[in-house]
Amino acid sequence: MLFFEAAYCFLVFTDISTIKYWREVYIDTAMSTLSHQWLATSFLPEYMVNNQLLKNEYINLSGVGHNSERPKPTDPGTSVEPTEPSTTEPVDPHSDAAQEAFYETFWELNRTSFEEYLDDHPDVLQNGWDAIYINEAGLDDEGTSIYTSMGEQVLAIDAKNKILLIRVAGSKEGNGYQGVLAVAKDPTQLRCGPSAGIGSYGQALGELVERNDGVLGIVGSGFIDPNGNGTGGIVAGYAMCSGTSYGTHDLRAGTKRLELTQDNKLYVIDSFEPVASDVTDAVEFSPALIVDGELMVSGFSGWGGVHPRAAIGQSERGEILMLIIEGRMVGRSIGTDIEECAEILKRHKCYTAMNLDGGTSAVMWYDGEYVTKCSNTSIASRLLPNAWVYGYSE
């Protein structure tokens, strides 16, 4: 008993940096779920738990006022000359020009590994460069032998719909994780799709994506979940789906709103700011990960603990970046913190990004199947009020 008491006192009160880090992660992880807060409050001093919660609140408050810079409205009386219709001749899908257009779109690809893949799978080019379709992203698939220039394994390439799926994996402070980053190249196809019963009941992600004519999707809003028994239909905070508003604004300091505008741009705004007239879709959550190219969570590695994660952003090139990190599965993926998520997105030239509802809501659907595992392995997806949906390119 004396040994266990001594070990407890050492682990709880030591200032050794590694142990202190994992102690804070433990508190964050326990306190972020209603049903498991006792794991922190029953075994650790109250002041220690409260100090960690205050630290996280400070981090949230530090983001207040850091909003995306919106373009100034056109001055009254300024006219814009109409653009002449394009008269460009169709490009031969097997030509060198089509090949270069493909590599321009999928700039992340390591050409050597891709061309070696094509040598082994010549049928991929049967219908030309603009019809390339490779999908080894399913839960039972092992992925391709193609890599990005960053060294990440490619899971799927969909040239028609301009989608690239990438395996992201790593370890931080001894914590192993894996997930999928979807890079969707056509921002005109993004929208927030509501469930059939939004306000009353939610739907699984796959149902949401298909209902909203999408090929790809991840979680949108969080939802009200009293005692873990919610039906996934009541939006937490405010949301807008194709111009229709739902819920009420979350006015807690630090809460952000991710807005999609008519010009197909994503902006991060404080939730208490008015919704601009050109916004078509929006969700509220926290914290902001990247605002105007600046990392907002650098140095906050313990924020929110080690969890399954979800995030969405937009790159400097206008691409939509959807990130899911699996978690709570020993031997597969424990999860990670939001700083690591921000670093992954930044690696792909992300300019604007926001953290989304993680945990059991953190799953991704692509082309008829789930490509990430839910942390609750007894289900494929929790019921959600809405989702960020990427549609089929025309």
C-alpha positions in Angstrom: 0.0 0.0 0.0 2.8 2.4 0.8 4.4 1.7 -2.6 1.1 2.5 -4.4 0.6 5.7 -2.3 4.1 6.8 -3.1 3.7 6.1 -6.8 0.4 8.0 -6.8 1.9 11.0 -5.1 4.8 11.0 -7.5 2.6 10.8 -10.7 0.2 13.4 -9.4 2.5 16.0 -8.1 5.8 15.7 -10.0 6.9 18.5 -12.3 8.8 16.2 -14.7 7.8 17.5 -18.1 6.8 14.2 -19.7 4.7 13.0 -16.8 3.2 16.5 -16.4 2.3 16.5 -20.1 0.5 13.1 -19.9 -1.2 14.2 -16.7 -2.7 17.2 -18.4 -3.7 15.1 -21.4 -5.4 12.7 -19.0 -7.4 15.5 -17.4 -8.3 17.0 -20.8 -9.4 13.6 -22.2 -11.6 12.8 -19.1 -13.2 16.3 -18.7 -14.1 16.6 -22.4 -16.8 13.8 -22.1 -19.7 14.0 -19.7 -19.7 10.3 -18.9 -16.0 10.0 -18.0 -15.3 13.2 -16.0 -15.1 11.1 -12.8 -11.9 9.6 -14.0 -10.3 13.0 -13.4 -12.4 14.4 -10.5 -12.2 11.2 -8.4 -8.5 10.7 -8.6 -6.9 14.1 -8.9 -7.0 17.2 -6.7 -9.8 19.6 -7.5 -7.4 22.6 -7.9 -5.4 20.6 -10.5 -8.4 19.8 -12.6 -9.7 23.4 -12.4 -6.3 24.8 -13.3 -6.2 22.7 -16.5 -9.8 23.8 -17.4 -8.9 27.4 -16.9 -5.8 26.9 -19.1 -8.0 25.6 -21.9 -10.5 28.5 -21.4 -7.6 30.9 -21.7 -6.6 29.3 -25.0 -10.1 29.7 -26.3 -10.2 33.3 -25.2 -6.9 34.0 -26.9 -8.6 33.4 -30.2 -11.2 36.1 -29.7 -10.8 38.8 -32.4 -8.6 36.6 -34.6 -11.0 36.6 -37.6 -10.4 36.0 -41.3 -9.9 39.2 -43.3 -12.8 39.5 -45.6 -12.5 41.3 -49.0 -13.9 44.8 -49.0 -17.2 45.2 -50.8 -17.0 46.6 -54.4 -17.3 50.4 -54.4 -20.7 51.7 -55.5 -20.7 52.5 -59.2 -17.9 50.2 -60.0 -18.7 47.9 -62.9 -17.1 44.7 -63.8 -16.8 43.8 -67.5 -18.4 40.4 -68.3 -16.0 37.6 -69.1 -16.1 36.4 -72.7 -17.1 32.7 -73.0 -14.2 30.3 -73.3 -13.6 29.1 -76.9 -10.8 26.6 -75.9 -10.9 23.4 -77.9 -11.4 20.2 -76.0 -8.1 18.6 -74.9 -7.3 15.0 -76.0 -7.6 13.1 -72.7 -4.5 11.0 -73.6 -2.3 14.0 -74.6 0.7 15.5 -72.9 -1.5 18.6 -72.2 -4.0 16.4 -70.4 -1.2 14.8 -68.4 0.2 18.1 -67.3 -3.2 19.4 -66.4 -3.6 16.3 -64.2 -0.3 16.9 -62.4 -1.2 20.6 -62.0 -4.4 19.6 -60.2 -2.8 16.8 -58.1 0.3 18.8 -57.4 1.0 16.8 -54.2 1.7 13.5 -56.0 5.2 12.1 -56.2 5.5 11.5 -59.9 7.9 8.6 -59.7 5.7 6.5 -57.4 2.6 7.4 -59.5 4.2 6.5 -62.8 5.5 3.2 -61.3 1.9 2.5 -60.2 0.7 3.3 -63.8 3.3 0.8 -65.2 1.8 -1.9 -63.0 -1.8 -0.8 -63.6 -2.0 0.4 -67.3 -5.8 0.1 -67.3 -6.0 3.2 -65.0 -5.2 5.3 -68.1 -7.7 3.5 -70.4 -10.1 6.5 -70.5 -7.5 9.2 -70.3 -5.9 11.4 -67.6 -9.1 13.2 -66.7 -10.9 9.9 -66.0 -8.3 8.4 -63.7 -10.1 6.6 -60.8 -8.1 4.7 -58.1 -9.8 3.7 -54.9 -8.0 1.7 -52.3 -9.3 3.7 -49.3 -11.8 1.2 -47.9 -11.4 -0.1 -44.3 -10.3 -3.5 -45.7 -7.9 -2.0 -48.3 -4.2 -1.4 -47.7 -3.9 1.7 -49.8 -1.8 2.2 -52.9 2.0 2.2 -53.6 1.6 5.9 -54.6 3.0 8.6 -52.3 2.8 12.4 -52.0 5.9 14.6 -52.1 5.5 14.8 -48.3 5.9 11.0 -48.0 2.2 10.2 -47.2 0.5 7.2 -48.7 -2.2 7.9 -51.3 -5.4 6.0 -50.8 -7.5 7.3 -53.7 -7.4 9.5 -56.7 -10.6 10.6 -58.4 -9.8 12.9 -61.4 -13.3 13.5 -62.5 -14.4 14.7 -59.0 -11.0 16.2 -58.3 -10.5 14.3 -55.0 -7.3 13.0 -53.4 -7.4 10.8 -50.3 -4.2 10.5 -48.2 -3.2 8.4 -45.2 -1.9 10.5 -42.4 -0.1 8.8 -39.5 2.4 9.6 -36.9 3.4 9.7 -33.2 3.5 12.6 -30.9 4.9 12.3 -27.3 4.7 8.5 -27.8 1.1 8.6 -29.0 0.4 6.8 -32.2 -2.4 7.9 -34.5 -3.7 7.5 -38.1 -6.4 9.0 -40.2 -7.4 10.3 -43.6 -6.9 13.7 -45.2 -9.2 14.3 -48.2 -8.2 17.1 -50.6 -11.2 18.2 -52.6 -10.0 20.4 -55.5 -13.3 22.1 -56.5 -14.6 24.4 -53.7 -17.9 25.0 -55.7 -19.0 21.5 -54.6 -18.8 22.1 -50.8 -22.0 22.6 -48.8 -23.4 21.9 -45.3 -26.0 19.2 -45.8 -28.8 18.9 -43.2 -30.2 15.6 -42.0 -33.8 14.7 -43.0 -34.9 15.3 -39.4 -32.7 18.2 -38.3 -34.1 19.7 -35.2 -35.5 16.4 -34.2 -33.3 13.5 -35.2 -30.0 13.0 -37.0 -28.7 10.6 -39.6 -25.5 8.5 -40.0 -22.8 10.3 -42.1 -23.2 8.0 -45.1 -27.0 8.7 -45.2 -26.3 12.5 -44.9 -23.8 12.5 -47.7 -26.0 10.5 -50.1 -29.1 12.5 -49.1 -27.3 15.7 -50.1 -26.0 14.4 -53.4 -22.4 14.1 -52.2 -19.5 11.8 -52.9 -17.4 12.8 -49.8 -18.3 14.1 -46.4 -17.4 14.6 -42.7 -19.1 15.9 -39.6 -20.5 19.4 -39.6 -22.0 20.8 -36.4 -21.8 19.4 -32.9 -25.2 18.5 -31.4 -27.0 18.7 -28.1 -26.5 15.3 -26.4 -28.0 15.3 -22.9 -26.5 12.4 -20.8 -25.3 10.8 -24.0 -28.8 10.0 -25.1 -29.4 12.6 -27.8 -30.8 11.7 -31.2 -28.2 13.8 -33.0 -30.8 16.2 -34.4 -30.5 19.3 -32.3 -27.7 21.6 -33.6 -25.2 22.9 -31.0 -24.7 26.6 -31.8 -25.8 28.0 -35.1 -25.7 26.4 -38.5 -26.7 27.4 -42.0 -27.3 24.9 -44.8 -27.7 26.4 -48.3 -29.1 29.6 -46.9 -31.4 28.1 -44.3 -30.5 28.8 -40.6 -30.7 26.3 -37.7 -30.1 26.6 -34.0 -28.9 29.7 -32.0 -25.5 31.3 -31.8 -23.1 29.9 -29.3 -21.9 33.1 -27.6 -19.3 31.6 -25.3 -16.0 33.5 -25.7 -13.7 31.7 -28.1 -16.4 29.9 -30.1 -15.9 30.5 -33.8 -18.1 30.3 -36.9 -16.8 28.8 -40.1 -18.6 30.5 -43.0 -18.7 29.4 -46.6 -19.6 32.3 -48.9 -20.9 32.7 -52.4 -17.4 33.1 -53.8 -16.6 29.6 -52.5 -14.3 30.8 -49.7 -14.1 29.6 -46.1 -13.7 32.3 -43.4 -13.3 31.9 -39.6 -15.3 34.5 -37.6 -16.1 35.0 -33.9 -19.6 33.5 -33.2 -20.9 36.7 -31.8 -20.3 38.6 -35.1 -23.3 39.0 -37.4 -23.6 36.6 -40.3 -22.7 38.3 -43.5 -25.2 38.5 -46.3 -23.1 36.5 -48.7 -22.8 33.4 -46.4 -24.4 30.3 -47.8 -23.3 27.6 -45.2 -21.9 27.7 -41.7 -21.3 25.9 -38.5 -20.0 27.0 -35.0 -17.4 25.2 -32.9 -13.9 25.9 -31.5 -11.1 26.5 -31.7 -9.9 28.1 -34.9 -6.8 26.2 -36.1 -5.5 28.5 -38.8 -6.6 32.0 -39.7 -5.2 33.7 -42.7 -2.3 31.3 -42.8 -1.4 31.8 -39.1 -1.4 28.8 -36.8 -3.7 29.6 -33.9 -2.9 26.7 -31.6 0.9 26.5 -31.7 2.2 25.5 -28.3 -1.2 24.2 -27.1 -0.4 20.6 -27.6 -2.4 19.4 -24.7 -5.6 21.2 -25.6 -8.6 18.9 -25.4 -6.5 15.8 -24.8 -5.8 12.9 -27.1 -9.0 12.2 -29.0 -10.4 11.2 -32.4 -10.4 14.5 -34.3 -12.2 16.2 -37.2 -11.2 19.4 -38.9 -12.0 21.3 -42.1 -10.1 24.0 -43.9 -9.2 25.6 -47.3 -5.8 25.8 -48.9 -4.1 28.8 -50.5 -5.1 27.2 -53.8 -8.8 27.1 -52.8 -8.8 23.4 -52.2 -11.1 22.0 -49.4 -9.2 20.0 -46.8 -11.2 17.5 -44.7 -9.2 15.7 -41.9 -10.3 12.8 -39.7 -8.0 11.3 -37.1 -9.2 8.0 -35.7 -8.9 7.4 -31.9 -9.6 5.4 -28.8 -8.5 2.2 -30.5 -5.4 0.6 -28.9 -3.2 -1.0 -31.5 -4.7 1.1 -34.3 -5.0 4.8 -33.4 -5.2 6.4 -30.0 -5.9 9.9 -31.4 -4.1 13.2 -31.2 -4.4 16.8 -30.2 -5.5 19.8 -32.2 -2.0 21.2 -32.7 -1.0 18.1 -34.6 -4.2 18.5 -36.8 -3.2 22.0 -37.5 0.3 21.0 -38.5 -1.0 18.3 -40.9 -3.3 20.9 -42.6 -0.5 23.5 -42.7 1.7 21.0 -44.5 -0.9 21.0 -47.3 -0.8 24.8 -47.6 -3.9 25.3 -45.5 -4.9 29.0 -45.1 -8.1 28.7 -43.1 -9.2 25.9 -40.8 -11.4 25.1 -37.8 -11.6 22.2 -35.4 -14.9 20.3 -35.6 -16.8 17.9 -33.3 -14.5 14.9 -32.7 -15.0 11.7 -30.7 -17.5 9.3 -32.1 -18.6 12.0 -34.6 -15.2 11.9 -36.3 -15.6 9.7 -39.4 -15.3 10.1 -43.1 -17.4 8.8 -46.0 -16.2 8.5 -49.6 -17.9 7.1 -52.7 -20.3 4.7 -50.9 -18.3 3.6 -47.9 -16.7 4.7 -44.6 -12.9 5.1 -45.0 -12.2 5.7 -41.3 -13.3 3.8 -38.2 -15.6 5.2 -35.6 -14.1 5.2 -32.1 -17.2 3.3 -31.0 -16.5 0.2 -33.0 -20.0 -1.1 -32.5 -21.3 1.5 -34.9 -20.0 3.0 -38.2 -21.2 6.5 -37.5 -23.0 8.4 -34.8 -26.2 10.2 -35.8 -25.5 13.8 -36.9 -27.6 16.9 -37.5 -25.6 17.9 -40.6 -22.4 17.3 -42.5 -19.9 19.0 -44.7 -20.6 17.4 -48.0 -18.6 17.6 -51.2 -20.6 16.9 -54.4 -20.0 15.3 -57.7 -18.2 17.6 -60.2 -20.3 18.2 -63.3 
